[in-house]
Amino acid sequence: MSSLTNNPSALAAIPVVPNSAKNHPGTPVLPFRFESISVRAVEIGGAPWFVGKDVAEALGYADPTNAMKQHCRGVVKRHPIVDGLGRIQEARIISEPDLFRLVANSRLPDAERFERWIFEEVLPSIRKTGGYQQPQPLGLVGDGCALIESAARALRLAPSVTLGMYQRLGSKVGHQDLLPQYAVDASNGSDATSSDVTFPLTRLLEDFKIGMSAQRVNKMLEAAGILEHVSRSSTRTGTKKFWSITAAGGRFGKNVTSPESPRQTQPHYYQHRFVELLDLVGLGASRAA
């Protein structure tokens, strides 16, 4: 018989481990980080489960417990999680569907970015590797370049906007110095060596004293093939529509990133071609009047 079993006081000093912790001795915590916020998860039966409190806090809910009660419909599931002090805590964990419900009901402006991070980075990485791995610089550059080129073509972004995206990518990998400092934005067919001055439609309608709303003129520009409606997904409304200058409209303007959302464009028009544009849609007489 060991000396330990002969010593009752030694037995009393052994801490009692909760049964739930014994049942999951080898379940590692996957430590994610959304910007500066910690979001923990565990993998159970090949499926990722997220600590509900972490997700709710990352999405800006003032009362995480109440948020889970209101929006999470899955069976309440708790799991032993070791905290930063080494203590075992029974934390409520939520499945992917409940995570999505918390995202969909969050009113925080960053909710869409959190959603993209979860569904485009975290979940694919878990399914592929069994854990979350930060993108490596080489993969980041390749994937980033492909995404920028795709966005620039699909949205017909101005060269300066595209360059700005490349510059931000360069800063992430420490090579921003390899990129040019500026790009020339000029109308199609122009041989300008510096960017032409552009303004949003509302500003130019005021400057040229056109007594018509931008909304009405946009419809006229759409009919003339200068503008088109483009849509993107939105967690709140399902679909969000916005205006984009067409390839043919590149003679008169360019697409820049919208101040409302980096995921959509805002048309800007070249000041020196605006009179020509007004004549094209039949508003030349309005300007003369």
C-alpha positions as CSV (number, residue, x, y, z in Angstrom):
1,M,0.0,0.0,0.0
2,S,1.4,3.4,-0.9
3,S,2.3,6.1,1.6
4,L,-0.3,8.3,0.0
5,T,-3.2,6.0,1.0
6,N,-1.8,5.7,4.5
7,N,-1.9,9.5,4.9
8,P,-5.6,10.8,5.3
9,S,-4.5,14.4,5.3
10,A,-2.8,13.9,1.9
11,L,-6.0,12.5,0.4
12,A,-7.9,15.5,1.7
13,A,-5.6,17.9,-0.1
14,I,-6.3,16.4,-3.5
15,P,-8.6,18.8,-5.4
16,V,-11.9,17.4,-6.7
17,V,-12.2,17.5,-10.5
18,P,-15.7,18.1,-11.8
19,N,-17.2,15.1,-13.6
20,S,-17.9,17.2,-16.7
21,A,-14.2,18.0,-17.0
22,K,-13.3,14.3,-16.6
23,N,-15.6,13.6,-19.5
24,H,-13.7,15.9,-21.9
25,P,-10.0,15.6,-20.8
26,G,-8.7,16.0,-24.3
27,T,-11.0,18.7,-25.8
28,P,-8.7,21.6,-26.7
29,V,-9.9,25.1,-26.7
30,L,-9.5,26.8,-30.1
31,P,-8.3,30.4,-29.2
32,F,-9.7,32.7,-31.9
33,R,-9.3,36.5,-32.0
34,F,-11.6,38.8,-33.8
35,E,-9.4,42.0,-33.9
36,S,-8.8,42.6,-30.2
37,I,-11.7,40.3,-28.9
38,S,-11.1,36.7,-27.7
39,V,-13.6,34.2,-29.1
40,R,-13.1,30.7,-27.8
41,A,-14.5,27.5,-29.3
42,V,-14.2,23.7,-29.0
43,E,-14.7,21.0,-31.5
44,I,-17.1,18.2,-30.5
45,G,-17.9,15.3,-32.8
46,G,-16.2,17.1,-35.7
47,A,-18.4,20.2,-35.4
48,P,-17.3,23.6,-34.0
49,W,-19.1,25.0,-30.9
50,F,-18.5,28.6,-29.8
51,V,-18.5,30.0,-26.3
52,G,-21.8,32.0,-26.5
53,K,-20.7,34.7,-24.1
54,D,-17.6,35.5,-26.2
55,V,-19.6,35.7,-29.4
56,A,-22.3,37.9,-27.9
57,E,-19.7,40.3,-26.5
58,A,-17.9,40.5,-29.8
59,L,-21.2,41.4,-31.5
60,G,-21.9,44.2,-29.0
61,Y,-24.7,42.7,-26.9
62,A,-24.9,44.5,-23.6
63,D,-26.3,41.4,-21.9
64,P,-24.8,38.2,-23.4
65,T,-26.9,35.9,-21.3
66,N,-30.2,37.6,-22.3
67,A,-29.1,37.7,-25.9
68,M,-28.6,33.9,-26.0
69,K,-32.0,33.4,-24.3
70,Q,-33.7,35.6,-26.9
71,H,-32.0,34.5,-30.1
72,C,-30.5,31.0,-29.6
73,R,-32.9,28.2,-30.3
74,G,-30.7,25.2,-29.9
75,V,-30.6,22.9,-26.8
76,V,-28.7,24.6,-24.0
77,K,-25.3,22.9,-24.0
78,R,-22.5,23.5,-21.5
79,H,-18.9,22.5,-21.7
80,P,-15.9,22.7,-19.3
81,I,-13.6,25.5,-20.5
82,V,-10.3,26.2,-18.7
83,D,-10.0,30.0,-18.2
84,G,-6.9,32.1,-18.1
85,L,-6.3,31.3,-14.4
86,G,-6.4,27.6,-15.0
87,R,-9.9,27.2,-13.5
88,I,-12.5,24.9,-15.1
89,Q,-15.7,26.9,-16.0
90,E,-18.9,25.4,-17.3
91,A,-19.5,27.7,-20.2
92,R,-22.5,27.7,-22.5
93,I,-21.5,26.8,-26.0
94,I,-23.5,27.4,-29.2
95,S,-23.7,25.7,-32.5
96,E,-23.2,27.3,-36.0
97,P,-27.0,28.0,-36.5
98,D,-27.2,29.8,-33.1
99,L,-24.0,31.7,-33.9
100,F,-25.6,32.9,-37.1
101,R,-28.8,34.0,-35.2
102,L,-26.7,36.1,-32.9
103,V,-25.0,37.7,-35.9
104,A,-28.2,38.4,-37.7
105,N,-29.8,40.1,-34.7
106,S,-26.8,42.2,-33.8
107,R,-27.1,46.0,-34.6
108,L,-23.4,46.6,-34.3
109,P,-21.9,48.1,-37.5
110,D,-19.1,45.5,-37.2
111,A,-21.5,42.6,-37.3
112,E,-21.0,42.1,-41.1
113,R,-17.2,42.0,-40.7
114,F,-17.5,39.5,-37.8
115,E,-19.8,37.4,-40.0
116,R,-17.3,37.4,-42.9
117,W,-14.5,36.5,-40.5
118,I,-16.4,33.6,-39.1
119,F,-17.8,32.1,-42.3
120,E,-15.0,32.9,-44.7
121,E,-11.9,32.3,-42.5
122,V,-12.6,30.5,-39.2
123,L,-15.1,27.8,-40.2
124,P,-13.3,26.8,-43.4
125,S,-10.0,26.6,-41.6
126,I,-11.5,24.4,-38.8
127,R,-13.0,22.0,-41.3
128,K,-9.8,21.8,-43.3
129,T,-7.2,21.6,-40.5
130,G,-9.1,20.9,-37.3
131,G,-8.2,24.3,-35.9
132,Y,-7.9,28.0,-36.8
133,Q,-4.7,29.1,-38.5
134,Q,-3.9,32.7,-39.3
135,P,-3.3,33.2,-43.1
136,Q,0.4,32.9,-43.9
137,P,2.0,36.0,-45.7
138,L,2.5,34.1,-49.0
139,G,-1.1,32.9,-49.0
140,L,-2.4,36.2,-47.8
141,V,-0.7,38.0,-50.7
142,G,-1.9,35.6,-53.4
143,D,-5.5,35.4,-52.0
144,G,-5.5,39.2,-51.4
145,C,-4.4,40.0,-55.0
146,A,-7.0,37.6,-56.5
147,L,-9.7,39.2,-54.4
148,I,-8.6,42.8,-55.3
149,E,-8.5,42.0,-59.0
150,S,-11.9,40.3,-58.8
151,A,-13.5,43.2,-57.0
152,A,-11.8,45.8,-59.3
153,R,-13.3,44.0,-62.4
154,A,-16.7,43.3,-61.0
155,L,-17.2,46.8,-59.6
156,R,-15.1,48.6,-62.2
157,L,-13.2,50.4,-59.5
158,A,-11.1,53.5,-60.3
159,P,-7.3,52.9,-60.5
160,S,-6.7,55.0,-57.4
161,V,-9.2,52.9,-55.4
162,T,-7.6,49.6,-56.6
163,L,-4.2,50.9,-55.7
164,G,-5.4,51.9,-52.2
165,M,-6.5,48.3,-51.7
166,Y,-3.1,47.0,-52.8
167,Q,-1.4,49.5,-50.5
168,R,-3.4,48.2,-47.5
169,L,-2.5,44.6,-48.5
170,G,1.2,45.7,-48.8
171,S,1.1,47.2,-45.3
172,K,-0.1,43.9,-43.9
173,V,2.9,42.0,-45.2
174,G,5.5,44.8,-44.8
175,H,6.0,45.7,-48.4
176,Q,4.0,48.8,-49.0
177,D,7.2,50.5,-50.2
178,L,7.1,48.4,-53.4
179,L,3.9,50.0,-54.6
180,P,3.4,53.4,-56.4
181,Q,2.2,56.3,-54.3
182,Y,-0.6,57.3,-56.7
183,A,-2.6,56.2,-59.8
184,V,-4.1,58.3,-62.5
185,D,-7.9,58.4,-62.7
186,A,-8.9,59.8,-66.1
187,S,-11.8,59.3,-68.5
188,N,-11.7,56.5,-71.0
189,G,-9.5,57.4,-74.0
190,S,-7.8,60.2,-72.1
191,D,-4.0,60.5,-72.2
192,A,-3.9,62.6,-69.0
193,T,-0.8,62.2,-66.8
194,S,-2.7,63.4,-63.7
195,S,-6.1,62.5,-62.3
196,D,-9.1,64.4,-63.6
197,V,-11.2,66.2,-60.9
198,T,-14.4,64.3,-60.0
199,F,-17.4,64.9,-57.7
200,P,-20.5,63.0,-56.7
201,L,-23.6,63.7,-58.7
202,T,-25.4,65.8,-56.1
203,R,-22.5,68.2,-55.9
204,L,-22.3,68.6,-59.7
205,L,-26.0,69.1,-60.0
206,E,-25.8,72.0,-57.5
207,D,-22.7,73.5,-59.2
208,F,-24.3,73.4,-62.6
209,K,-27.6,74.6,-61.2
210,I,-29.7,71.7,-62.5
211,G,-33.0,71.8,-60.7
212,M,-33.5,68.1,-60.5
213,S,-32.9,65.5,-57.8
214,A,-30.0,63.1,-58.0
215,Q,-32.4,60.2,-57.7
216,R,-34.3,61.3,-60.8
217,V,-31.1,61.9,-62.7
218,N,-29.7,58.5,-61.7
219,K,-32.7,56.9,-63.5
220,M,-32.0,58.9,-66.6
221,L,-28.3,57.9,-66.5
222,E,-29.4,54.3,-66.1
223,A,-31.6,54.5,-69.1
224,A,-28.7,55.9,-71.1
225,G,-26.5,53.0,-70.1
226,I,-24.2,55.1,-67.9
227,L,-25.3,53.7,-64.6
228,E,-26.5,50.3,-63.4
229,H,-27.8,48.8,-60.2
230,V,-25.5,46.3,-58.5
231,S,-26.5,44.3,-55.4
232,R,-24.7,42.7,-52.5
233,S,-25.8,40.5,-49.6
234,S,-26.8,42.1,-46.4
235,T,-27.4,40.4,-43.0
236,R,-30.1,42.9,-42.2
237,T,-32.1,43.4,-45.4
238,G,-31.1,40.3,-47.4
239,T,-30.0,42.4,-50.4
240,K,-28.5,45.9,-50.6
241,K,-28.6,47.7,-54.0
242,F,-26.2,50.5,-55.0
243,W,-25.3,52.4,-58.2
244,S,-22.2,51.6,-60.3
245,I,-20.9,53.3,-63.4
246,T,-20.9,50.9,-66.4
247,A,-18.0,50.3,-68.7
248,A,-19.6,52.6,-71.2
249,G,-20.0,55.2,-68.5
250,G,-16.3,55.2,-67.9
251,R,-16.0,58.1,-70.3
252,F,-17.9,60.3,-67.8
253,G,-17.0,59.0,-64.4
254,K,-15.4,56.4,-62.1
255,N,-16.5,54.2,-59.2
256,V,-15.0,54.9,-55.8
257,T,-15.6,53.2,-52.5
258,S,-18.8,54.3,-50.9
259,P,-18.5,56.1,-47.5
260,E,-21.5,54.0,-46.4
261,S,-19.8,50.7,-46.8
262,P,-16.5,49.5,-48.2
263,R,-18.4,46.7,-49.9
264,Q,-20.1,49.0,-52.4
265,T,-19.3,51.8,-54.8
266,Q,-20.3,55.4,-55.2
267,P,-20.2,57.0,-58.7
268,H,-18.1,60.1,-59.2
269,Y,-18.2,62.1,-62.4
270,Y,-15.5,64.0,-64.2
271,Q,-16.1,67.7,-63.9
272,H,-14.8,68.6,-67.4
273,R,-17.2,66.1,-69.0
274,F,-20.3,66.9,-67.0
275,V,-21.7,69.3,-69.6
276,E,-21.4,66.5,-72.3
277,L,-23.1,64.1,-69.9
278,L,-26.0,66.5,-69.3
279,D,-26.4,66.9,-73.1
280,L,-26.4,63.1,-73.5
281,V,-29.4,62.6,-71.1
282,G,-31.3,65.7,-72.4
283,L,-30.5,68.1,-69.6
284,G,-28.4,70.6,-71.6
285,A,-31.4,72.9,-71.9
286,S,-32.0,72.8,-68.1
287,R,-28.5,74.1,-67.6
288,A,-28.9,76.9,-70.1
289,A,-32.2,77.9,-68.4
